[in-house]
């Protein structure tokens, strides 16, 4: 019993003596304002990183779609004017126009 009381007293003394030494990049854990500042800082960094990732993906998707509708339009024009298959050529040209409309006008409004 006596050993448990001594152990509890020593634990409490050690715990309270080390609380003020615990720092997270200059912010003490007991200060509520600094903890909130730390959380706000981390959340703003996460939001900035997420915005950068979205902008990179947006640019990649636009570049890939530009390549896709350009190639589809060129193949459609080639097939149409070479008279191999006029219907398929017109369908490819229409598809390229729809893809261009979606990727250049509608997609940028969806991802701002």
C-alpha positions in Angstrom: 0.0 0.0 0.0 2.8 2.4 0.9 4.6 1.6 -2.3 1.5 2.5 -4.4 1.1 5.9 -2.6 4.8 6.7 -3.1 4.5 5.6 -6.8 1.4 7.8 -7.3 3.1 10.8 -5.7 6.2 10.4 -7.8 4.1 9.9 -11.0 2.1 13.1 -10.3 5.3 15.1 -9.6 7.0 13.8 -12.7 3.8 14.4 -14.8 3.3 18.0 -13.7 7.0 18.8 -14.0 7.2 17.6 -17.6 3.9 19.2 -18.8 5.5 22.5 -19.4 8.3 20.9 -21.4 6.0 19.4 -24.0 6.0 21.6 -27.1 4.7 21.1 -30.6 6.7 23.4 -32.8 6.7 26.1 -30.1 3.0 25.6 -29.1 2.4 24.2 -25.6 -0.3 21.6 -25.3 -2.0 23.3 -22.4 -2.6 26.6 -24.2 -6.0 26.3 -25.9 -5.4 29.3 -28.2 -2.2 27.8 -29.6 -3.8 24.4 -30.1 -6.6 26.1 -32.1 -4.0 28.0 -34.1 -2.1 24.8 -34.8 -5.3 23.1 -36.0 -6.2 26.1 -38.2 -2.7 26.1 -39.6 -2.8 22.4 -40.4 -6.3 22.7 -41.9 -5.3 25.6 -44.1 -2.3 23.7 -45.3 -4.5 20.8 -46.2 -6.9 23.0 -48.1 -4.1 24.6 -50.0 -2.6 21.2 -50.9 -6.0 20.0 -52.1 -6.5 23.1 -54.2 -3.1 22.5 -55.9 -4.0 18.9 -56.6 -7.4 19.9 -58.1 -5.7 22.5 -60.3 -3.1 20.0 -61.5 -5.8 17.4 -62.3 -7.9 20.1 -64.1 -5.0 21.0 -66.3 -4.2 17.4 -67.1 -7.8 16.6 -67.9 -8.1 19.6 -70.2 -4.9 18.7 -72.0 -5.9 15.1 -72.5 -9.4 16.1 -73.7 -7.9 18.6 -76.2 -5.7 15.9 -77.7 -8.7 13.5 -77.8 -11.2 15.7 -79.5 -8.5 17.0 -82.0 -7.6 13.5 -83.0 -11.2 12.4 -83.3 -12.1 15.5 -85.4 -9.1 14.9 -87.7 -10.0 11.2 -88.2 -13.6 12.1 -88.8 -12.7 14.7 -91.4 -10.3 12.3 -93.1 -12.9 9.5 -93.2 -15.7 11.9 -94.4 -13.7 13.6 -97.2 -12.1 10.4 -98.4 -15.6 9.0 -98.8 -14.7 5.8 -97.0 -17.6 6.1 -94.7 -19.4 9.4 -94.7 -21.8 8.5 -91.8 -19.0 7.4 -89.5 -17.0 10.6 -90.5 -20.0 12.8 -89.6 -20.5 10.9 -86.3 -16.8 11.4 -85.3 -17.0 15.1 -86.1 -20.1 15.5 -84.1 -18.6 13.6 -81.2 -15.5 15.8 -81.4 -17.6 18.9 -81.2 -19.6 17.6 -78.2 -16.3 16.6 -76.4 -14.9 20.0 -77.2 -18.0 21.7 -75.9 -18.0 19.7 -72.7 -14.3 20.0 -72.0 -13.8 23.7 -72.9 -17.1 25.2 -71.6 -18.9 23.0 -69.2 -16.0 21.3 -67.3 -14.3 24.6 -66.2 -17.5 25.8 -64.6 -17.9 22.5 -62.7 -14.4 22.6 -61.3 -13.5 26.0 -60.1 
